[in-house]
Amino acid sequence: MSDIPMDSTSNPTGATTGGVSQLPINLFTRSSSDAIPQSTYFIPSSWRRYQLSELINKVLQNNAEKGKKPVPFEFLINGEVLRGSLENWVKRNRGNDEETTIDVEYVRSTLPPQEVGRVEVEDWVSGLSLSRNGYILLSSYLSHLQILPLSSASTSSALYTLPLPTSLGATCCTWISPSSQDKDILLAAGGVDRLTHVYTIPSLSPDNTTAPRELYTLHGHTGPVSSVFASSSGQELISGSWDGNINFYVLPSTEPEEHQIPSEPLSYLPGQNNKKRRKLEKENPREPIEGLLDNDSTGVGGWRRIPDNVFSAHKDKVGGLVWDKFDNNKFWSASWDGSVRGWDLTMGVNDVTRQGPFDKSALCIDQFAANGTLATGNMDRTICLWDTRQSSSLISLTLPTTSPVPSLKTHPTSSFTLASATYSGIIQIWDIRSPKHSLFSVSNANRKKEDARKVTKNGKVLGERLLAVDWNGEVLVAGGEDGEVGIWNATGA
């Protein structure tokens, strides 16, 4: 056994030094690079995270003499982050039992997010993506997509502004082409107009002079598009909608020379082509359908295409989609009906169903790349984790928030951290090993009131609800009804 401070004298369990009791602590980590010799250390009960972190760095010789910088650590006991002294933890959880050894896991700290900038947008921000290093892709209810360089992020410095051919607004966005592709790059936006608009841009070079254009207009939904997601190859795209369906599209390898459906905007809706319906339409003309008629159109779309497959099983709106990070032939969906479903593209079927409470409407979904666990943000002010590897498992863990969660993003390499955005305007970073409280919270309410816009230049009233968040492990972005994109440096492990 080792005493701390580390000397040759061994104190008996529960002994005191200078009036401070010594607790037997077993320190361990799952990181081989941060591991210290396995032993039971006698540590002053008054110690907190800072002193424990100093101890680990001392044993690892993380100091200037060795050319290493000290590393801040967090400490977990029974899966909960230590937030006070060891003595307080013993009193709260062990009834002053100072003799039983305490197992303490240590992990590298997630540092507090540091705001580095804000970008004003002339409408609500509906979607964000950091999938390409160095760039922000955003969609807004101003009915456009914008690509901003992170190095000088502002709408005035946008590399591209891509208007949708509708005045109804964009609801979500995604990069389609893989990050390795640097020419003829595809990206997409879903719209309130029930369409998915696919654009092609020649490159991300600021010296490019070739204009971008809408290449495909993907039809098939009868409700606003809520989520779009591309496969890792960039050859397939899925879209979820308020109509409860998920459309699957295989994008052509070469540009087509004809449309798959006619231009009449109602022709692709179910049941529009039968003779009986056309006869009834002549006798009783239908009411205008918002988003499908010419008066909502503001431009010309791309090649009109229909789905290669339509997946129907959800009993309510589709909230979010994510492609499986281990199997390219599988994707996952979350719905307002409280369920999470897995879909097999090879067989074209719903092969996994996890039905949660029907009042737990899921607004978004993502997957941990390290272990495959799914996370959903819900209307009932919770974040739920779903372990789909167990056939009997439903919700394996619930994180409490103070407001509905319309968007979340898991850390790209960690199995434990995720970021969420809420309708109350708060961004939170979570470590699921300490589920009772978020590690950090950033609120728009903390900003000076006089600095906040009330309306945009075009008269759109601004609010506090966040609608989108993305996190690449180093940079975090979030935006919503405040008409801004906030940018933070945020690391996680």
LOSE-776895 format. One line per 3 residues: number of its first residue (from 1); for each residue x, y, z of C-alpha. Coordinates in nm, 4 decimals, always signed. Layout:
<sites>
NUM> X/Y/Z  ...
</sites>
This chain:
<sites>
1> +0.0000/+0.0000/+0.0000  +0.1163/+0.3565/-0.0692  +0.0595/+0.6698/+0.1328
4> +0.0020/+1.0087/-0.0239  +0.2202/+1.2101/+0.0027  +0.4180/+0.9072/-0.1137
7> +0.6779/+0.8084/+0.1449  +0.8051/+0.4925/+0.3017  +0.5637/+0.4996/+0.5958
10> +0.2456/+0.2977/+0.5722  -0.0577/+0.4349/+0.7562  -0.3241/+0.1933/+0.8813
13> -0.6729/+0.2193/+0.7338  -0.8645/+0.5172/+0.8680  -0.5545/+0.6706/+1.0281
16> -0.5202/+1.0467/+1.0521  -0.2388/+1.2767/+0.9530  -0.2469/+1.6263/+1.0953
19> -0.6089/+1.5775/+1.1999  -0.7182/+1.4699/+0.8468  -0.8245/+1.1076/+0.8012
22> -0.6667/+0.8922/+0.5303  -0.8935/+0.6931/+0.2985  -0.7920/+0.3735/+0.1118
25> -0.8340/+0.4497/-0.2598  -0.7868/+0.2176/-0.5570  -0.7111/+0.4419/-0.8576
28> -0.7558/+0.2934/-1.2049  -0.8141/+0.3997/-1.5653  -0.9099/+0.2350/-1.8931
31> -0.6472/+0.4395/-2.0804  -0.3184/+0.2527/-2.1082  -0.1265/+0.5768/-2.1692
34> -0.2506/+0.7265/-1.8392  -0.2250/+0.4151/-1.6203  -0.0316/+0.4301/-1.2926
37> +0.0961/+0.1299/-1.0883  -0.1905/-0.0677/-0.9388  -0.1958/-0.0168/-0.5636
40> -0.4167/+0.1027/-0.2805  -0.3251/+0.4604/-0.1962  -0.4007/+0.6259/+0.1377
43> -0.5278/+0.9718/+0.0470  -0.6385/+1.2612/+0.2717  -1.0173/+1.2695/+0.2904
46> -1.0148/+1.6448/+0.2245  -0.8768/+1.5978/-0.1263  -1.0815/+1.6986/-0.4270
49> -1.0428/+1.6605/-0.8008  -0.7557/+1.9105/-0.8220  -0.5330/+1.7324/-0.5679
52> -0.6157/+1.3889/-0.7139  -0.5281/+1.5167/-1.0601  -0.1957/+1.6500/-0.9288
55> -0.1244/+1.3061/-0.7854  -0.1845/+1.1271/-1.1160  +0.0372/+1.3753/-1.3007
58> +0.3111/+1.3346/-1.0386  +0.3132/+0.9561/-1.0765  +0.3052/+0.9847/-1.4582
61> +0.5857/+1.2432/-1.4398  +0.3914/+1.4910/-1.6474  +0.6174/+1.7875/-1.5780
64> +0.8480/+2.0356/-1.7488  +1.1593/+1.8314/-1.6682  +1.0197/+1.5411/-1.8701
67> +0.8857/+1.7723/-2.1394  +0.5242/+1.6790/-2.0648  +0.2343/+1.9062/-1.9800
70> +0.0134/+1.8185/-1.6820  -0.3205/+1.6690/-1.7854  -0.6451/+1.7565/-1.6009
73> -0.8434/+1.4492/-1.4933  -1.1987/+1.3788/-1.3776  -1.2678/+1.1124/-1.1127
76> -1.5660/+0.8783/-1.1083  -1.6975/+0.6692/-0.8217  -1.9692/+0.4178/-0.9080
79> -2.0136/+0.5945/-1.2415  -2.0684/+0.9391/-1.0881  -1.8258/+1.2286/-1.1240
82> -1.6667/+1.3379/-0.7957  -1.7823/+1.6973/-0.7458  -1.6681/+1.7635/-0.3870
85> -1.4198/+1.6189/-0.1411  -1.3699/+1.2471/-0.0812  -1.4897/+1.3035/+0.2761
88> -1.8219/+1.4449/+0.1549  -1.8670/+1.1488/-0.0787  -1.8051/+0.9014/+0.2076
91> -2.0544/+1.0782/+0.4338  -2.3173/+1.0865/+0.1592  -2.2740/+0.7311/+0.0285
94> -2.1049/+0.5204/+0.2974  -2.2273/+0.6606/+0.6282  -1.8745/+0.7638/+0.7370
97> -1.7300/+0.4193/+0.6623  -1.3610/+0.5105/+0.6177  -1.2221/+0.1572/+0.6165
100> -1.3641/+0.0050/+0.2984  -1.1492/+0.0659/-0.0098  -1.3039/+0.3065/-0.2641
103> -1.2598/+0.2250/-0.6345  -1.2007/+0.5514/-0.8220  -1.1755/+0.5640/-1.2004
106> -0.9962/+0.8591/-1.3566  -1.0400/+0.9913/-1.7099  -0.9060/+1.2919/-1.8967
109> -1.1199/+1.5995/-1.8335  -1.3512/+1.7517/-2.0882  -1.2550/+2.1192/-2.0822
112> -1.5234/+2.3903/-2.0630  -1.6349/+2.5182/-2.4050  -1.4751/+2.8493/-2.5035
115> -1.6823/+3.0732/-2.7299  -1.4795/+3.1955/-3.0252  -1.7399/+3.3658/-3.2418
118> -2.0958/+3.4203/-3.3577  -2.2427/+3.4442/-3.7043  -2.5624/+3.6432/-3.7621
121> -2.8129/+3.4853/-4.0012  -3.1175/+3.6623/-4.1442  -3.3615/+3.3955/-4.0247
124> -3.3876/+3.0970/-3.7912  -3.1061/+2.8429/-3.8276  -3.2539/+2.4966/-3.8963
127> -2.9529/+2.2737/-3.9648  -2.5743/+2.2644/-3.9113  -2.2925/+2.0343/-4.0186
130> -1.9179/+2.0244/-3.9452  -1.8590/+1.7058/-4.1450  -1.5971/+1.8803/-4.3564
133> -1.3047/+2.0071/-4.1527  -1.2741/+2.3835/-4.1645  -1.6283/+2.4570/-4.2872
136> -1.9756/+2.5134/-4.1473  -2.2729/+2.4064/-4.3568  -2.5945/+2.5717/-4.2428
139> -2.9559/+2.5780/-4.3548  -3.2138/+2.8347/-4.2531  -3.5771/+2.9262/-4.2884
142> -3.4636/+3.1989/-4.5260  -3.4697/+2.9089/-4.7757  -3.1011/+2.8795/-4.8394
145> -2.7858/+2.6819/-4.7680  -2.4604/+2.8540/-4.6801  -2.1024/+2.7294/-4.6575
148> -1.8867/+2.9313/-4.4179  -1.5119/+2.8897/-4.3568  -1.4451/+2.8373/-3.9861
151> -1.1352/+3.0556/-4.0025  -1.3409/+3.3673/-4.0821  -1.6977/+3.2600/-4.0139
154> -1.9511/+3.5274/-4.1091  -2.2310/+3.5441/-4.3610  -2.0352/+3.8082/-4.5507
157> -1.7484/+3.5598/-4.5908  -1.9714/+3.2739/-4.7127  -1.8075/+3.0724/-4.9884
160> -2.1498/+2.9849/-5.1265  -2.5086/+3.0866/-5.0651  -2.7425/+2.8390/-5.2326
163> -3.1078/+2.9486/-5.2540  -3.3787/+2.6829/-5.2506  -3.6434/+2.7213/-5.5253
166> -3.9125/+2.7789/-5.2631  -4.0043/+3.0511/-5.0154  -4.1135/+2.8068/-4.7430
169> -3.7769/+2.7460/-4.5771  -3.5080/+2.4779/-4.5375  -3.5454/+2.2437/-4.2409
172> -3.2178/+2.0446/-4.2396  -2.8951/+1.9950/-4.4314  -2.6123/+1.7473/-4.4904
175> -2.2947/+1.6993/-4.6906  -2.3333/+1.4092/-4.9334  -1.9911/+1.3676/-5.0952
178> -1.7179/+1.2105/-4.8783  -1.4662/+1.4510/-4.7238  -1.1963/+1.3105/-4.9511
181> -1.3804/+1.4386/-5.2604  -1.2659/+1.7922/-5.3422  -1.4403/+1.8501/-5.6772
184> -1.8062/+1.8403/-5.7830  -1.9124/+1.8184/-5.4193  -2.2749/+1.7280/-5.3416
187> -2.4783/+1.8571/-5.0480  -2.8492/+1.8569/-4.9689  -3.1231/+2.0402/-4.7835
190> -3.4680/+1.9215/-4.6824  -3.7524/+2.1695/-4.7091  -4.0952/+2.2580/-4.5815
193> -4.1935/+2.2167/-4.9492  -4.1704/+1.8359/-4.8965  -3.8684/+1.8096/-5.1261
196> -3.5003/+1.7340/-5.0797  -3.2807/+1.9644/-5.2856  -2.9391/+1.8288/-5.3901
199> -2.6759/+2.0809/-5.5005  -2.3410/+2.0443/-5.6682  -2.0548/+2.2858/-5.6098
202> -1.7378/+2.2693/-5.8223  -1.4991/+2.2957/-5.5242  -1.4418/+2.4743/-5.1943
205> -1.1670/+2.6904/-5.3381  -1.2335/+3.0652/-5.2948  -1.0860/+3.1167/-5.6413
208> -1.3498/+2.9051/-5.8113  -1.5571/+3.0910/-6.0726  -1.8019/+2.8165/-6.1764
211> -2.1488/+2.8689/-6.0331  -2.3105/+2.5987/-5.8167  -2.6512/+2.4604/-5.9134
214> -2.9307/+2.2354/-5.7953  -2.8615/+1.8991/-5.9545  -3.1514/+1.6869/-5.8235
217> -3.4902/+1.7581/-5.6720  -3.5975/+1.4502/-5.4776  -3.9749/+1.3966/-5.4571
220> -4.1903/+1.1489/-5.2703  -4.2883/+1.2985/-4.9347  -4.6319/+1.4397/-4.8533
223> -4.5125/+1.6333/-4.5462  -4.2188/+1.8616/-4.4636  -3.8783/+1.6911/-4.4665
226> -3.7433/+1.6677/-4.1106  -3.4081/+1.4949/-4.1615  -3.1646/+1.4075/-4.4415
229> -2.8593/+1.1834/-4.4129  -2.6085/+1.0496/-4.6664  -2.4191/+0.7222/-4.6718
232> -2.0420/+0.7243/-4.6201  -1.9914/+0.6595/-4.9921  -2.2041/+0.9579/-5.0912
235> -2.4010/+0.7418/-5.3345  -2.7183/+0.7047/-5.1279  -2.9397/+0.9469/-4.9394
238> -3.2251/+0.8963/-4.6925  -3.4872/+1.1527/-4.5953  -3.7410/+1.1426/-4.3126
241> -4.0613/+1.3406/-4.3085  -4.3596/+1.4464/-4.1054  -4.5578/+1.2060/-4.3248
244> -4.4018/+0.9224/-4.1163  -4.2108/+0.7753/-4.4114  -3.8417/+0.7422/-4.4924
247> -3.7386/+0.7702/-4.8556  -3.4258/+0.6020/-4.9901  -3.2564/+0.7402/-5.3015
250> -2.9655/+0.6040/-5.5025  -2.7985/+0.9010/-5.6691  -2.6909/+0.8507/-6.0346
253> -2.3204/+0.8154/-6.1017  -2.3603/+1.0397/-6.4082  -2.5993/+1.3266/-6.4634
256> -2.9291/+1.2059/-6.6147  -3.0837/+1.3517/-6.9280  -3.4500/+1.3333/-6.8298
259> -3.6811/+1.3671/-6.5305  -3.8383/+1.0638/-6.3651  -4.1702/+1.2454/-6.3062
262> -4.3543/+1.5337/-6.4747  -4.3360/+1.8900/-6.3485  -4.6976/+1.9149/-6.2289
265> -4.6354/+1.9466/-5.8536  -4.9250/+1.7275/-5.7406  -4.8560/+1.4372/-5.9745
268> -4.6231/+1.2477/-5.7409  -4.8625/+1.2335/-5.4462  -5.0174/+0.8926/-5.3706
271> -5.3288/+0.8154/-5.5715  -5.3059/+1.1143/-5.8040  -5.3004/+0.9189/-6.1285
274> -5.6121/+0.7036/-6.1085  -5.9023/+0.7930/-6.3396  -6.1681/+0.8045/-6.0675
277> -5.9718/+1.0641/-5.8715  -5.9119/+1.2771/-6.1814  -6.2866/+1.2740/-6.2566
280> -6.3668/+1.3799/-5.9011  -6.1055/+1.6560/-5.9240  -6.2851/+1.8082/-6.2230
283> -6.6176/+1.8050/-6.0426  -6.4786/+1.9253/-5.7085  -6.1507/+2.1158/-5.7500
286> -5.9142/+2.0613/-5.4578  -5.7935/+2.3304/-5.2225  -5.4391/+2.4631/-5.2748
289> -5.1711/+2.2654/-5.0936  -4.9041/+2.4864/-4.9405  -4.5566/+2.4170/-5.0694
292> -4.6669/+2.2301/-5.3798  -4.8077/+2.5018/-5.6013  -4.6395/+2.7537/-5.8281
295> -4.6968/+3.0537/-5.6020  -4.4547/+2.9028/-5.3479  -4.1860/+2.8499/-5.6083
298> -3.9031/+3.1011/-5.6403  -3.6743/+2.9249/-5.8873  -3.6037/+2.6216/-6.1012
301> -3.5109/+2.2896/-5.9384  -3.2901/+2.0076/-6.0561  -3.3611/+1.6728/-6.2210
304> -3.6803/+1.5413/-6.0599  -3.6360/+1.1977/-5.9062  -3.8519/+0.9545/-5.7113
307> -3.7461/+0.7238/-5.4248  -3.5846/+0.3897/-5.4972  -3.7562/+0.2606/-5.1848
310> -4.0000/+0.3909/-4.9249  -3.9843/+0.2628/-4.5656  -4.3087/+0.2846/-4.3719
313> -4.3625/+0.1627/-4.0154  -4.3636/+0.4678/-3.7923  -4.7038/+0.5781/-3.6687
316> -4.6105/+0.9465/-3.6410  -4.3620/+1.2041/-3.7697  -4.0014/+1.0989/-3.8281
319> -3.7817/+1.3082/-3.5985  -3.4318/+1.2052/-3.7050  -3.2143/+0.9641/-3.9031
322> -2.8612/+0.8295/-3.8739  -2.6691/+0.5853/-4.0908  -2.5276/+0.2947/-3.8916
325> -2.1585/+0.3590/-3.8230  -2.0689/-0.0107/-3.8398  -2.2915/-0.1399/-4.1216
328> -2.3363/+0.0540/-4.4468  -2.6477/-0.1503/-4.5253  -2.8339/-0.0294/-4.2164
331> -2.9749/+0.2969/-4.0834  -3.1758/+0.4057/-3.7790  -3.4755/+0.6318/-3.7333
334> -3.6449/+0.7957/-3.4348  -4.0058/+0.9073/-3.4371  -4.2651/+1.1086/-3.2542
337> -4.4369/+0.7740/-3.1866  -4.1700/+0.7041/-2.9214  -3.9921/+0.4305/-3.1157
340> -3.6434/+0.3742/-3.2540  -3.6254/+0.1511/-3.5604  -3.3443/-0.0143/-3.7530
343> -3.3762/-0.0674/-4.1271  -3.1993/-0.3287/-4.3408  -3.1319/-0.1847/-4.6875
346> -3.0378/-0.5216/-4.8352  -3.3725/-0.6784/-4.7453  -3.5663/-0.3514/-4.7515
349> -3.7294/-0.4191/-4.4132  -3.7580/-0.2843/-4.0595  -3.5600/-0.5498/-3.8720
352> -3.5200/-0.3841/-3.5299  -3.7918/-0.2062/-3.3309  -3.7508/-0.0555/-2.9869
355> -4.0808/+0.0938/-2.8703  -4.0498/+0.3377/-2.5825  -4.3405/+0.5182/-2.4151
358> -4.5710/+0.6710/-2.6741  -4.5475/+1.0113/-2.5032  -4.1681/+1.0113/-2.5459
361> -4.1647/+1.1777/-2.8879  -3.8125/+1.1521/-3.0319  -3.7002/+1.4676/-3.2137
364> -3.3479/+1.3586/-3.3158  -3.1057/+1.0650/-3.3100  -2.7322/+0.9947/-3.3280
367> -2.5033/+0.6972/-3.2707  -2.1817/+0.6613/-3.0702  -1.9116/+0.5582/-3.3160
370> -1.7140/+0.3776/-3.0452  -1.9792/+0.1281/-2.9316  -2.2924/+0.1663/-3.1469
373> -2.5199/+0.2946/-2.8691  -2.7985/+0.5196/-2.9978  -2.8963/+0.8501/-2.8366
376> -3.2251/+1.0331/-2.8906  -3.3369/+1.3803/-2.7875  -3.6990/+1.3864/-2.6787
379> -3.9938/+1.6188/-2.6346  -4.0349/+1.5096/-2.2690  -3.7102/+1.6881/-2.1711
382> -3.4866/+1.3824/-2.1710  -3.1997/+1.2297/-2.3638  -3.2337/+0.8519/-2.3945
385> -2.9650/+0.5954/-2.4701  -3.0679/+0.2755/-2.6495  -2.8517/-0.0386/-2.6496
388> -2.9857/-0.2178/-2.9565  -2.7394/-0.5055/-2.9270  -2.9589/-0.6628/-2.6590
391> -3.2862/-0.7949/-2.7946  -3.4741/-0.7220/-2.4748  -3.3210/-0.3791/-2.4155
394> -3.5262/-0.0632/-2.4520  -3.3932/+0.2536/-2.2905  -3.0664/+0.1803/-2.1097
397> -3.0092/+0.5273/-1.9627  -3.1963/+0.8576/-1.9365  -3.0355/+1.2005/-1.8984
400> -3.2644/+1.4725/-1.7579  -3.2774/+1.8150/-1.9245  -3.4857/+2.1237/-1.8564
403> -3.6422/+2.1520/-2.2017  -3.7172/+1.9460/-2.5157  -3.4066/+1.8397/-2.7121
406> -3.4428/+1.8950/-3.0891  -3.0781/+1.8200/-3.1718  -2.7829/+1.6274/-3.0282
409> -2.4441/+1.5035/-3.1426  -2.2248/+1.2280/-2.9998  -1.8508/+1.2740/-2.9731
412> -1.6830/+1.1239/-3.2853  -1.4451/+0.8974/-3.0905  -1.5606/+0.8829/-2.7273
415> -1.8090/+0.6287/-2.5930  -1.9232/+0.8624/-2.3189  -1.9654/+1.2273/-2.4246
418> -2.2330/+1.4015/-2.6279  -2.3609/+1.7549/-2.6866  -2.7260/+1.8595/-2.6871
421> -2.9247/+2.1723/-2.7744  -3.2584/+2.2546/-2.6147  -3.5628/+2.4690/-2.6736
424> -3.4619/+2.6786/-2.3703  -3.1543/+2.7994/-2.5590  -2.9025/+2.5897/-2.3635
427> -2.6161/+2.3821/-2.5056  -2.5036/+2.1034/-2.2745  -2.2087/+1.8634/-2.2837
430> -2.2724/+1.5327/-2.1085  -2.0625/+1.2455/-1.9806  -2.3008/+0.9502/-1.9624
433> -2.0973/+0.8028/-1.6756  -2.2350/+1.0901/-1.4665  -2.5954/+1.1084/-1.5902
436> -2.7509/+1.3238/-1.3185  -2.5935/+1.6501/-1.4354  -2.4300/+1.7765/-1.7535
439> -2.0578/+1.8530/-1.7406  -2.1092/+2.2009/-1.8838  -2.3981/+2.4227/-1.9859
442> -2.3810/+2.7277/-2.2118  -2.6871/+2.9505/-2.2260  -2.7756/+3.2283/-2.4651
445> -2.9479/+3.3939/-2.1688  -2.6017/+3.4692/-2.0269  -2.5410/+3.7216/-2.3040
448> -2.6071/+4.0890/-2.2480  -2.9652/+4.1789/-2.3284  -2.8627/+4.4911/-2.5197
451> -2.6491/+4.2781/-2.7512  -2.9396/+4.0552/-2.8577  -3.1387/+4.1283/-3.1729
454> -3.5163/+4.1172/-3.1456  -3.5877/+4.0904/-3.5182  -3.3845/+4.0302/-3.8323
457> -3.3397/+4.2854/-4.1091  -3.6225/+4.1200/-4.2990  -3.8566/+4.1506/-3.9995
460> -3.8399/+3.7911/-3.8687  -3.9046/+3.7794/-3.4934  -3.6236/+3.6020/-3.3087
463> -3.6583/+3.3690/-3.0093  -3.4399/+3.1609/-2.7765  -3.5071/+2.8056/-2.8946
466> -3.2084/+2.6208/-3.0379  -3.2834/+2.3915/-3.3318  -2.9463/+2.2506/-3.4406
469> -2.6099/+2.1491/-3.2964  -2.3016/+1.9754/-3.4344  -1.9707/+1.8751/-3.2753
472> -1.6616/+1.7323/-3.4409  -1.4765/+1.6723/-3.1129  -1.2872/+2.0020/-3.1320
475> -1.5384/+2.2616/-3.2491  -1.9041/+2.2874/-3.1481  -2.1659/+2.4943/-3.3334
478> -2.5297/+2.5626/-3.2452  -2.8090/+2.7819/-3.3774  -3.1837/+2.8259/-3.3890
481> -3.4516/+3.0877/-3.3445  -3.1954/+3.3441/-3.2264  -3.0812/+3.3803/-3.5882
484> -2.7192/+3.3109/-3.4997  -2.4610/+3.0364/-3.5184  -2.2523/+3.0206/-3.2012
487> -1.9041/+2.8697/-3.2329  -1.7133/+2.7152/-2.9410  -1.3838/+2.5348/-2.8985
490> -1.4915/+2.2194/-2.7176  -1.2941/+1.9005/-2.6713  -1.4216/+1.5791/-2.5176
493> -1.2965/+1.2318/-2.4319
</sites>
